[in-house]
Amino acid sequence: MKSDTIAAIATGNSSAGISIIRISGDKAFPAIDRIYRHKNGRKKISNMKSHTIHYGFIVDGNEVIDEVMVTIMKAPSTYTREDVVEINCHGGIVVTRKILEAVLKQDIRLAEPGEFTKRAFLNGRIDLSQAEAVCDIINAKNEIALKNSLNQLRGREKTIIETIRKSILRDVAYIEAALDDPENFTLEGFADDLKSHLKLNCKAIDELIKSSKNGKLIKEGIKTVILGKPNAGKSSLLNILVKEDRAIVTDIAGTTRDTLEETIRLNDITLNIIDTAGIRNTDDVIEKIGVEKAIKLSQDADLILYVIDSSRALDENDDRILALIEDKNAILLLNKSDLRPVVTPNDIKDKSNHPIIITSFLDYRGVEELELLIKEKFFEGSLTIHEDIYITNDRHLEAFNNALNSLRMVEDSVNKQMPEDFYSIDLMAAYEELGKILGENLSEDLINMIFSEFCMGK
């Protein structure tokens, strides 16, 4: 594929040890020849062997910009399958931008977000599901999300899809051959074979669809809201989980009047955790707004942590919170167990079926048990990421659902003994839906939108 040559800073836009400017396209080598000077005066770096690195200087006219290491990689054995040059310079913001400016003067344009990966896709090096995995790797919030994205990049999802598509295509081809040449191909007994193939393919797709629930949590994190009455220990819990003093903790009830949000890692999972104002009846206008906001946030939460002060008797505010979370995914934390308890687990069990953990945020009691229970509640205690794939992409999920519906329609047609040409229509619909995940038959606008979500330089 011939196209214009692009360049961008491939590292973060901040001071660092090194920065990398990446160039890709057929003008990459002529451009680097014009601005690179070898330490011994040699100029034609493009004549060097592919996948080698060279020490020298980047110049702009007679001005030496920086001392650099330049890597040259010749097509097609590169990320984009084009000629690629990477300039490793000192990590100052000013010097990095000056080198980029010198590159762009060589009839090279600034790359759009994700354009290097887009070229890898368009040049056939990776399919669209693998390209999207690159973006997910960059944005991974925890180790499980990273491993899942790496499995997708290595083609695990692609392999499953291609296996199903080959099975579908074989069935369609046989139907078409039998309809065109009934003397040499018979459809007698084919319905039973087709049912067997459909059963296997539907099961494989259904398992991928079911994985999307965990996949969403792995990728985006668990939206967690801390609820409780004032001075129950909500802010202390946030500080313990964050492992720093993010929330103000005092003995004065109502200290927290607005929400405080943090993203934290618990072992291999991510919590997007929100500390809220204490829920109680109040005439304070500002505090009342905070209470209403806490109630609203709890409606959309994946998990609610209800902190109860066990040294104070339950009251109408507790009844209000328990009613609020009755049908929610919640864990009850019976806090301040270091003090003389007034409320026991049995008192709570009479009012709620949610699991209860006895805690003391003063000495970290119950925190480890909380972490284990969260993992068990969301991942059934057995979240693994070896060869398993968790679907994290809404576009993929929609295509899998559409493909499964089409295959179910084929099953229905077979059971009703409808003409075989009906099978082909829905089989091909499933085939095409699965192809969309890999990037087949997608509009240019959709492809551009997908890559626009990437960071610059990738």
N, C-alpha and C positions, 0 to 999 in steps of 0.2 A: 504494500500500500504506500503510495507516494503522497506526502503532505508537507506542509510547512514545518519548520524546525522550531521547537519550543524549549523554554528554559524557565527554571524557577528555583528559589531557595527551598531545599528539601528538608532542612532542619528548622527548629523553632526560631521564631523571630525575637531572640533575646541573646544577651551576652552568654557565651559558653566557651568550652575548650576549643571546639572546632565548629565550623559551619560547612555545609555541602551545597554547592550549586549544581543542579542536574540539567543536562542538555540532551535532547533526543531529536533525531531526524537526520536527513541526508546532508544537512549543512553543518552538523555538529563538528566533524573533523576539520573542514576548512576553517571554521570559526576559531577552534582552539589553536590551530596552527598560527593564526594571525596574532593571538594575544598571549601565547605561552612562550616563555624563553627558558630553555634548559640551562642548568648551571654551567655547562661547558659550551654554551652557545649554540648547540644544535636546536633546530626549530621545528622540523617536521615530525611532530609527535604522532601524527596519523600513520606514519610508516612503521611504528612500533607494533609488536605483537599484541593481539587482542588480550584483554583481561590482564593488563599489566599496569603498574602504578609508577609514576615518574615524579622526581623532585625538580622543582624549578621556580619560576616567577610568573605572575600574571601582570601584564603591562597594558597600559592604555596610551598608545602612541609612545612617547619617550618616558612616560611616568611609570615607575614600578609601583604596583598597588599592594602586592603582598607576596610572601614566600608561601608556596603551596605544594601539595601533592595532587597529581592529576591521574585519574584512572580512565583508561580507554577500553571500551567494549564494543566489538564490531558485530553488526547484524549477521545472522538472525539470533545469535546466542546471547540475547539481552532481555531485560524485563519487558521492553516494548516491541522487541523484534526489529528495532531500528538501531542505527549507530547511536551509542550513548557515551557521553563524557560526564564524569563527575569531578568537580574541583573541590578539594578539601583545603579550606583556608582557616586562618585564625578566626575565632568565633565572635569577634566584635561586630556589632550591628552596622557600623559605618563601613568597615572594610568589606563586609559581605555584600552590602548593597552596591558598593562601588564596583566590585567584580561583576555582579549581575548586570549593572549598567554597561560595563565594557562588553559583556557577552551579547546583550540586546542590540548593541550598535552593529553587530555583524549580520544584519538581515535576519534576526531571530526574534520571535515574539514571546511575550510572557505567557506561560502556560495558564490555562484555566484550572480551577480546583478539580482534582481527580483526573486530569487529562493524560498523565502518564499511564495510569491504570486503564483508562478508557482506550488508549492505543493498544495496550496489551490485549484487551478484549477484542477490539476491532481487527487486530492482526492475527487473531486466532490462538494466542498463547494461552489464554484462560477463558472460561465461559463466564456468563454474567453472575452466576451464583458465587463463583470464586472471586470475582472482582468485588462483589459486595462484602465478601468475607475479609478482604483487605481493609476495608473501611471499619468493619467490626473489630478487627485486631487492634487498630489504632485507638478505637474508642472503648476497648474492653475495660470494665470496671473491677473485674476480679479474675482470679486464676481460671475458674471454670469457664467463664465467658471467653477468655483468651484461648483455652484449649479447644472449646467448641468451634470457634472461628478458624483455628488452625486446621481442624479436621475438615471443615468446609473448604478451606483454601487448598488442601491436599486432594480434594475431589471426592470426599466421602459421600456427600449429598449427590453430586453429579453421577457417581457410580450407581447409586440406587435408582436414580431417575432413568439413566440410560438402560439399565437392566429391564425396568418395567416397560420402557418405550420399545425396546427390541421385541419383547414378548407380544406387545400389542401389534406391532408392525407385522410380525410373523402370522398372527391370526387374521389380520386384514388381508394380507397377501394370499393366504390360503383360500379365504372366502372368495376373493376376486378371481383367483385361478379356477376354483370349482364352478363359479357362475359362468365364466367364459369358456371353460373346457370341461364340461361334466363327464366326458368319456374317460378322461385320464385322472380327474380329481373328484372324489366323492365326498359329500357332506354327511354321509351316514356315520353316526357316532361322533361327529364333530362337536355337537352341542355339549356332550359330556366333557370332552377335552377343554372346550372353551370355558365351561363352568369352573374347572379345576384351575385354569390360568387366571380367571377373574378372581377367584377366592384368594389366591396367593398375592396378586397385585393389589387388591382392595385391602388386604391385611397390612401390606407394607406401607401403603399410603396412609391408612388409618393410624398406624403407629406413629408416623411422622406428624400427623395432625395432632394427635394426643400429646406429643412431645412439646407442642407450641406453648402449652400452659407454663411448663417449667422454663421453656426457652425465653419467654417474655420476662419472667422473673430473673433469669440469669443475666439477660442483656440489660434490662432497665432497672433492676433492683426492686426490692419489696417496699412499697409505699407504707410506711409505718407511722402511726399517730399515737402519741402518748397522751392519755386522758387521766383525769383524776381531780379530786377536790384540791383547793389551794393548800400548799405546804405539805403535800403527801409524799413528795420526793421525786416529782417528775423531772425537774431540772437536774437533780443529782443523778438520776438514771441516764439522762442524756450525756452528762459530763463523763460518767463511767464508760459508756459505750464509745464516746468519741476519744476518750483518754486524754482529755484536757478540759480546762474550765471554760467552756463556751457559754454556759448559762449562769446567770447570777443566782446564787443560792443564799437565802436568808431565812430567819425564823418568822419573817413578816408574811402573813398570808396575802396572796394576790401580787407577789413580786413580778411574776410573768404575766404580762397583759397582752402580748402579741405572740405570734408564732416565731419559732426559731428552727431553721432547717439545716440539716447536716447529712452528708453522705458518708457512711461508714462501712467497713468490711468486718463481717463476723465469719472467721474462718474463710470459706470459699464463696460466701454469698454477700450481697450488697444490700444494705438497708438505706432507703431514703427516709430518714427519720425526722419527725416534726414534733417539737415540744410545744404544747399549747397552754393557754391560760387555764387556771383552775376553774372547774365548773361549779358554780354555786349561784344562788339567788342573790342579786346585788342591785343596788340603786346607783352605783357608780357607772356613769355613761360609758367611759372608756373601757372599764373592765367588762361591762355587758357586751360591748362589741367583740372583745376578745373571746368571751364565752360562746357567743353565736358563731364566731369563726371556727372555734374548736369543734363545735357540733357539726358544722357543715363539712369540715375536713374529714371527720370520722365516717361520713357517708360513702366516700370514695376510697377509703383506705383498704389496702390488702391485708393489713394486720393492725390491730389495736392493742396497745399495752396499757391496761388499766391499773394504775398505781393506787393502792389503798393504804391509808395510815392505820396500821393495826392497833395503835395506841389510842385511837379515838373511836367512839361508837359510830356505827352506821347511822345515816340520817336520810332525809328525803332527797338530798343531792345524790347520794349513792344509788338510791332507787331510780332516780332519773337517768343516771349513767348506765346502770344495768339494763334498763328498758331500752336505752339508745343502742346498746351493743348486743342485744339479745340474739339477733340473727347474723351477727358479724363474726369474722374470724378474729378471736381475741384471746389474750392470755392475761390472767389476773395476778398481780404481784402484791402479795400481802406484806407490805414493807414495814420497816422500823421494828423488826423482830428482836432487836437489841434492847428495846424498852418493854415494860410490862404490857402484855397483850390484853386488849379489850375485845378484839374481834379475832375469832378462830376460823380455820378453814371450814369447819362444820357450819358456822354462821353464814358463810358465803355460799356453800353448797345448797343451802335451803333456798337460795335466791337465783343461782346461776349454775349452768352445766359446763361453763368454760373451765379449762385447766387452771390450777392455782399453784403458784410457786411462792414459798416463804422467802423473803429477802430482807437484807439489811444493807443498804447502800453505803453505810458507814464502814463496814468491814467486807464488802463485796460478796456477802453471802447470797447464793442463789443465782448469781450472774452467769456462771458457767452452765448451770441447768437451763437457764433461759435460752442461751445460745443453742444448746442441743435441741431444745423443744422447737425453736423456730425452724431449724433445718428439718426436723422430723415432720412438722406440720406442712411445710411447703414441698418437700422433696421426699416424703415418706421415709426419711432417714437413710436413703440409699442412692443419693445423687452421685453418679459416676460419669466420667467423661473419657473413656478409653476409645472405643470404636463407635460409641453412641453418638447420634446427632440430635441436637435439640433445635427445632425450627424457631428462629428468632425474628424472621422477616415477614411482615404482614403481606407483602406481595407474593411470597412463596406460599404462605398459608392459604391465600385466596385461590391460587392456582391449584394447589393440592385438593382443596374442597371441591372445586369445579371438576377436576379430573375424577375424583371419587364419585361424584354425582353421576357423571357420564357412564362410568363403569357399572354403577348400580342400575342405571337404565338398561344397559346391555343385559345384565342378569335378569331384569324383569322381562325383557323381550325374549330371552331364551326360555324362561319359565312359561311364557305365554305362547311359545312355539311360533313366534312371528317369523316372517321371511328373513333369510340370512342377510340380505342387503341392508336391513334395518340395523343389524349389529355393526356394520362397518361405519355408519354415520357417527354413532356414539363412541365407538372405539377411536376413531380419528379425532373426535372432539377431545377425548382424554389425552391422546398423543400430543395434540397441539397445546393444550393447557400445560402439560409437563415441559414442553419445549420452551414455553415463555419463561420458565424459571432459569433456563440455561441461556436465554437471550435471543431465542428464535422468534421471528415475526413480530418484533416489538417496534413501535413507532420511534422515530428519531427523537421526538420531544420527550418521550418517557425515558429513553436512554440518557439523554442530556440531563434530565431531572435527577436521575439516580446518581450520576457522577458529580453533579453540582453539590451534593452533600458531603463530598470528600474534602479533606484539608488541602491547602495549597501545597504543591510540590510532590503530591502523591498521585 
